Amino acid sequence: TFTAQVDAVGSFAASASIVAGGGFPVTGRDLKFKGGLNVQLSGANNPPGSATALTDTDVETLLVVISADTIENVDLDSITFTASGSADDSDSGTPPGDFLNVRLFEDVGGTPGVLDGTDAQVGVATVFGADNGTATFTTAGAEIIASGGSRTYLLVLDVAAATQGASFRHSIAANGDYAGTTVTTALAAFTSGAAVTGNVFTTGAPTGLF
């Protein structure tokens, strides 16, 4: 008796039997192929690195496309973003960190990579838990990516009393930093494509001088 599970990016069918030493056939269980997700940067629409004001709102920092393979629909469960750079990403301490109100949107508006009125917020606003830390958005049940389809997500934050000239950028650092569940087979989806990393931003002049 044997069982097997194969993580597959593509879809294919297979059948097999084993002929034991005595010559009789031994047939195993059907293999179960589960769906997968892939993440990539959204090409030229990814926000270009630039200088922000020392106090700024709705700064777009990263645009990613998450796609499902052709096996089955996938429920996107969560996405975790990692911060890096010389800026203080944490919201704790005295003085507090440089960033607040970290949000994720499905980018369905008229201008890709730019937050506009029709972009749909995903999950709730959060913060980076530490300097060079992470921010996680829980999306289970709300973001079903159709088989062979994709969704585009835009990371947005507010800059709050930042240090002059500090740098920051954001990424999905590893395949384990985003997760999904296959809709039909109810298995953890295979994930690929990470790391994907956005451009470098720099905190610039105070509001009114920028």
C-alpha positions as CSV (number, residue, x, y, z in Angstrom):
1,T,0.0,0.0,0.0
2,F,1.3,3.5,-0.8
3,T,0.0,7.0,-1.1
4,A,1.5,10.0,-2.8
5,Q,0.8,13.7,-3.3
6,V,2.5,15.8,-6.0
7,D,2.9,19.6,-5.9
8,A,2.4,20.6,-9.6
9,V,2.6,23.9,-11.3
10,G,1.1,22.5,-14.5
11,S,-1.8,20.2,-14.9
12,F,-1.4,16.7,-16.1
13,A,-3.0,13.2,-15.7
14,A,-1.2,10.0,-14.8
15,S,-1.9,6.4,-13.9
16,A,0.3,3.6,-12.8
17,S,0.5,0.2,-11.3
18,I,3.2,-1.8,-9.6
19,V,4.0,-5.4,-10.5
20,A,5.3,-7.1,-7.4
21,G,7.9,-9.8,-7.4
22,G,5.3,-12.5,-7.4
23,G,3.8,-11.1,-10.7
24,F,0.5,-9.9,-9.4
25,P,-0.5,-6.2,-9.9
26,V,-0.6,-3.8,-6.9
27,T,-2.4,-0.6,-7.6
28,G,-1.9,2.6,-5.5
29,R,-4.3,5.3,-4.7
30,D,-5.1,8.1,-7.2
31,L,-2.6,10.9,-7.1
32,K,-4.1,14.2,-6.1
33,F,-2.7,17.3,-7.9
34,K,-3.2,20.6,-6.2
35,G,-3.3,24.1,-7.6
36,G,-0.6,26.7,-7.2
37,L,0.1,30.5,-7.0
38,N,2.8,32.6,-8.6
39,V,3.8,36.1,-7.6
40,Q,5.7,38.7,-9.8
41,L,6.2,42.4,-10.0
42,S,3.7,44.3,-12.2
43,G,6.4,45.3,-14.7
44,A,6.4,49.0,-15.7
45,N,3.4,49.7,-13.5
46,N,5.4,49.0,-10.3
47,P,5.7,52.4,-8.4
48,P,9.1,54.0,-9.3
49,G,11.4,54.9,-6.5
50,S,11.2,58.5,-5.5
51,A,11.5,61.0,-2.7
52,T,8.5,61.5,-0.4
53,A,7.7,64.4,1.9
54,L,8.7,63.9,5.5
55,T,5.0,63.7,6.3
56,D,3.0,62.2,3.4
57,T,-0.1,60.1,2.8
58,D,-1.1,57.3,0.3
59,V,2.4,56.6,-0.8
60,E,2.4,53.6,-3.3
61,T,5.4,51.4,-2.8
62,L,4.9,48.0,-4.4
63,L,2.6,46.5,-7.1
64,V,2.5,42.7,-7.4
65,V,0.5,40.3,-9.6
66,I,-0.6,37.0,-8.0
67,S,-1.8,34.4,-10.5
68,A,-3.3,30.9,-10.1
69,D,-2.4,28.0,-12.4
70,T,-4.9,26.2,-14.5
71,I,-5.6,23.3,-12.1
72,E,-8.3,25.0,-9.9
73,N,-9.4,28.2,-8.2
74,V,-7.3,29.3,-5.2
75,D,-8.4,31.2,-2.1
76,L,-5.6,33.7,-1.2
77,D,-5.3,33.3,2.6
78,S,-2.6,35.9,3.5
79,I,0.2,38.1,2.2
80,T,3.2,39.2,4.3
81,F,5.4,42.2,3.2
82,T,8.9,42.8,4.5
83,A,10.4,46.3,5.0
84,S,14.0,47.2,4.5
85,G,16.2,50.3,4.3
86,S,17.6,52.9,6.8
87,A,14.1,54.3,7.7
88,D,12.6,53.2,11.0
89,D,9.7,51.0,9.9
90,S,8.3,50.3,13.3
91,D,5.4,52.3,14.8
92,S,6.7,51.8,18.3
93,G,9.3,53.6,20.5
94,T,10.0,57.2,21.3
95,P,10.0,58.9,18.9
96,P,7.7,56.6,16.9
97,G,8.7,55.1,13.6
98,D,8.4,56.6,10.2
99,F,5.4,54.8,8.8
100,L,1.7,54.3,9.7
101,N,-1.5,53.1,8.1
102,V,0.0,50.4,5.9
103,R,-2.8,49.2,3.6
104,L,-3.3,46.7,0.7
105,F,-5.6,47.3,-2.2
106,E,-6.6,45.3,-5.2
107,D,-5.6,47.5,-8.0
108,V,-8.7,47.6,-10.2
109,G,-8.7,51.4,-10.9
110,G,-8.1,53.3,-14.1
111,T,-4.4,53.9,-13.5
112,P,-2.3,50.8,-12.6
113,G,0.1,51.3,-9.7
114,V,-1.7,54.5,-8.5
115,L,-4.2,54.5,-5.7
116,D,-7.5,55.8,-7.0
117,G,-11.1,55.8,-6.1
118,T,-12.1,52.4,-7.4
119,D,-9.2,50.4,-5.9
120,A,-10.7,48.0,-3.3
121,Q,-9.0,47.7,0.1
122,V,-8.0,44.2,1.1
123,G,-8.0,43.3,4.8
124,V,-7.5,46.0,7.4
125,A,-4.8,48.7,7.9
126,T,-1.8,47.6,9.8
127,V,1.8,48.6,10.6
128,F,5.3,47.0,10.4
129,G,5.8,45.4,13.8
130,A,9.5,46.3,14.0
131,D,12.2,48.1,12.1
132,N,12.9,46.0,9.0
133,G,9.9,44.0,10.1
134,T,6.8,42.6,8.5
135,A,3.2,43.5,7.9
136,T,0.6,40.8,7.2
137,F,-2.8,41.0,5.6
138,T,-5.3,38.2,6.2
139,T,-7.5,37.7,3.1
140,A,-9.0,34.2,3.5
141,G,-12.4,33.9,1.9
142,A,-12.3,37.3,0.3
143,E,-9.8,36.9,-2.5
144,I,-10.6,33.9,-4.8
145,I,-8.2,33.8,-7.7
146,A,-9.8,31.9,-10.6
147,S,-8.0,29.1,-12.3
148,G,-5.7,30.6,-14.9
149,G,-6.5,34.1,-13.7
150,S,-4.7,36.7,-11.6
151,R,-5.2,39.6,-9.3
152,T,-3.0,42.7,-8.8
153,Y,-2.3,44.2,-5.4
154,L,-0.9,47.6,-4.4
155,L,0.9,48.3,-1.1
156,V,0.3,51.8,0.3
157,L,1.3,53.6,3.5
158,D,1.6,57.0,5.2
159,V,4.9,58.6,6.1
160,A,4.7,60.1,9.6
161,A,7.5,62.5,10.8
162,A,10.2,60.6,8.9
163,T,13.9,61.1,9.3
164,Q,15.4,63.3,6.5
165,G,17.0,61.2,3.7
166,A,16.0,57.8,5.1
167,S,15.5,55.0,2.6
168,F,12.8,52.3,2.5
169,R,11.5,49.5,0.2
170,H,9.2,46.6,0.5
171,S,9.1,43.0,-0.7
172,I,7.4,39.6,-0.6
173,A,10.6,38.1,0.6
174,A,9.9,34.3,0.3
175,N,7.4,31.9,-1.2
176,G,6.3,31.1,2.4
177,D,5.3,34.8,2.9
178,Y,2.0,34.4,0.9
179,A,-0.4,31.5,1.2
180,G,-3.5,30.1,-0.4
181,T,-5.9,27.2,-0.1
182,T,-7.2,25.3,-3.2
183,V,-11.0,25.6,-3.5
184,T,-11.8,22.1,-4.8
185,T,-9.2,19.9,-3.1
186,A,-8.9,22.1,0.1
187,L,-5.1,21.8,0.2
188,A,-2.4,24.4,0.9
189,A,-1.5,25.9,-2.5
190,F,1.9,25.6,-4.0
191,T,3.6,29.0,-4.1
192,S,6.4,30.3,-6.3
193,G,8.0,33.4,-7.7
194,A,9.3,35.1,-4.6
195,A,11.3,37.1,-3.7
196,V,9.8,40.2,-5.4
197,T,11.2,43.5,-4.3
198,G,10.0,47.0,-5.0
199,N,12.0,50.1,-5.8
200,V,13.9,52.3,-3.2
201,F,12.2,55.4,-1.8
202,T,13.7,58.2,0.2
203,T,12.1,60.5,2.7
204,G,12.6,64.1,1.4
205,A,11.7,67.6,2.3
206,P,9.1,68.7,4.9
207,T,5.5,69.2,3.7
208,G,5.2,72.6,2.1
209,L,8.8,72.5,0.8
210,F,8.5,69.3,-1.2
